[in-house]
Amino acid sequence: MVAPRNRRRAVLAAGMSAALLGALLPVHPAASHPLEIVPAQHWTYQTLYRLASWGVAPLWAASTRPQTRMELAKMVAWGLERLAMERGAAAPRTSRPRFVLEDLEALVLEFADELALLGYRITDPPMAPSAKALTGWGVRLARATVARIESGEPHWMERAEGSSLRLQVQGTLGFGPTLAAGADILKGLTWGDDPTAGVRRAYLSAESMGLLGQAGRDYLWWGPGWRGAFLLSDNTGPLDFVRASITWDRLRYTKIVAS
């Protein structure tokens, strides 16, 4: 693997099924706000947990979900510094497995904007942080889809076969560098009650003097690792919550109140 600072690899994948009537708008990390909350089911948490088991991410990467993009980027920076220290040591340890470096590279590309704000940057090709990352002002519409089930029993209905339409909208809004808002709304457009419909995620995320605070509705996870949650699980569905956290070099404090 070539170091993330020395190359830029971007893979854009788009998939469309017969059940899709609307358009899936492309999502690019450069359009994200540093205080945007990354959903608890996002692949980055699993990847960071795997890196933590190899000592290339802090152990609290496996504890609390969801977290902001900047919080996750700081964990990636922690891993980069750890590898740099190992390579500069007089007696470097055994080389890391290939998948560890590949995972770290994927995270570097995902959080390139936030890493640039922390002093890291991708140099080939040159890549500067986006205007939204720098100023905190902007809008990102992540998804606007209308899905139709042609036949069969929809998974959220216990009734005969039929057709249905659903509208899903996801997006974030930045109000300067210290405040962001996000939402994920699902609405059924035809007959039938969908228990998954409604406001699934809606939050305000703010930061001041190192203290992060979030309030709203989201899927929460608070536990020891990827395969299980000790106190809170996202299997219960979205919860109304208030969360505050602060992180030092070797200590992280998080308080969550949810119902």
N, C-alpha and C positions, 0 to 999 in steps of 0.2 A: 504494500500500500504506500502511495506517495502521501506525504503529509498534507492535511487539508489546506494549509496556507499555500501550497505549491500547485494546486490544481483545483479545478471546479468541474464537478460532474453533476449534471441535472437531468433527471429523468421525469418526463411528463407523461402520465398515463391517463387515458380517458376510456371509460367503459360505458356502454349503453345497452340496455336490455329492451326486449319487446314491451315490457311493462312501463316504459318511460315515455311520457308525452311531452314533458317540458324539457328544458335545457339545463344541464349541470354546469354552472359557471366555474371556470378554473380558479383554483385557490393557490396563491403564491405567498410564501412566508414574508416576502418583502413588503406586502400590503398589510401586515399585521401590526397591532399595537403591542408594545412591550408588556402592558398590564392585562392583555387579553388572557382569559382563563382557558387553558387547554382542557378539553373534555376528558373525563376520567377514563374513557375507553380508548383514548388515543394511543397509538403504537409507541410513542416515545417513553411512556412509563414502563412498559415491559422491557424496552431496550435499556433504560437506565438501571432498572432492577438487575438485569443480567450483568451490566458493567459493574454495579456495586458488589456483586458476588465475586468479582475478580479484582476488587480494590481500585477500580478506575472511575468510581463515582461515589459520592458520600452515601453513607448508609441510610440517611433519611430520604433518599430517592425512592425507597420502598415503603414509605410510611403513609404520607398524606396525599390524597388526590381529591380534587384537581388543584393545580397550581398555575401560576401565571407563566407566560413565555419567558420573562426575565428570570424568574426563579429557576426554571429548567435550564436556561442558558448558563446560569452561574454554576450549575452542576456539571455541565459540559466543560466549562472553563476549568473547573476543579480537576476534571479528568485530564485535560490537556496539560495542565501544570504538573500533575502527577507523573505523566509520561515523560515530560521534559526533565524532571528531576531524576527519574530513573536512568535516562540516557546520558545525563551528565554526571552520574555517580562514578566513582573510581572503579567499582566492581558492579556493573549493571547486572540486574537479575535476568533470569531466563526470559527470552523474548515472549511477548504475549501471543496468544492464539490469533490466527488471522481474523476470526469473526469479531474479536474484540476491537481491532482496528477498523474493521468495516462498519461495525455499529457506531463507533465514535465518529467516523467520517459522515455517516448518514445524519447523525445529530448535528454535526457542524453545519451541514448544508441546510437542515431544517431551521436552525436558529442563527443563520448567518447575520441577520439584521441585529439581533440582540448581542451577539458576540462582538460585532463591530462597535457597539456602544460600550462594551467592556474592554476595548483595546485590541481585539483580534479582527483580522480581516482576511478575506480570500483574495489573493493577488493574481490569480491566473484563471479567467480574465479578471481585471480589476473590478471590484465590487464594493461600492460604498453603501452605507445604510440608506434606506428610503426616507423620503421626506416625512412620512407618517411616523417612522421610528424616531426621527430626530425631534420633530415638533409635537408629536402626539395628536395632531389634528387630522381627521380623515374618516372615510367610511369604507367598509369592506363588506360586500354582499357575498357570502361564501357559497350559498346554495339557494336556488329557487326552482323547485321541481314540482311537477304534477304527475303522480304515478297512477296507473290504472291497472286493475286486476281484471283480466278478460273473463276468466272462469275459475272454478274451484272455490274452496272455502277460505276466505281471508283469515289470517292467523288470529286476528283480534275479534272475530265474530263466531258465535256458536249458532249458526243458522245455515240455511240451504245455500247452494251455490248462487253466485251473482256477480255483479260488477260494481266497482266503487272507484271513486276519485279522491285523492288526498293532495293537499297543498302543503309544502314544507318550505319555510324560509329561515335561513340562518344568516347572521351578520353581526358586525361589531361597529362601534362608533367611538372615536377618540375625542376627548375634550381637553386637549393639552397633554403634556408629558406625564401628568400625575393622576389622570382619571380616564377610565374607559367604561363602556357599557356593551353588553352583548346579549343576544337572544337567539333561541331556537324554538320556533313555533310550528306546530303541525295541526292542520285543520282538515277534517273530512268534508268533502264537497257534495257527497251524495248520501243515500240512506245508510242507516246503521250507526251504532255507537262504537267509537274506537277508543278504548281505554288509554291508549298511548297518545291520543291527540291532546291538544291544548298547549299551554306554555311549558315546555319541557326544561328550558334553560332561560333565565333572565337574571342579570346581575349587574351590579356596579362594582368596579375594582379601582382602588385608590392606593397611593403610596405617599408617605411623608417621612422624611428623615430615617429611612430604613425600615419603617413600620408599614406592613402591608395590611390592608383591610378589604374584605369583600362582603357583600350582602346581596341576597336575592334567592333564587331557586336553581338548584343544580343537582346532578348526581354526585354523591360524596362517597369517599373511600378513606377509611382511617384504620390502618392495620400494619402488620409486620411485613407483608410481602405480596408478590404478584398473585399467588394462588388462594389467598385468603385474607379477609379483613377482620381484625380483632374487635373493633368497636363499632364501625359503620361499614355498610356494604352498599354498593350501587345496585344490588339486586332488589332493593326495596323501592326503586324508582326515585324520581327527583324529590328533594326535600327543601323546605324553606330554611335558610341558614344565615348565620353571621360568623365570619371567620377573621381572626387576626393572627399574624405571624411575624416573627423577626428572627434573623439568622446572623450568627457570629461565625468566626472562623471554625470553631469546633463545637458549636452548640446551636441548636435550632429550637425555638419555642413556638408552638401552634395552639390556638384555642378555637374550638368550634362549638357553636350552639346551634342545634338543628331540630326540626320537628316535622 
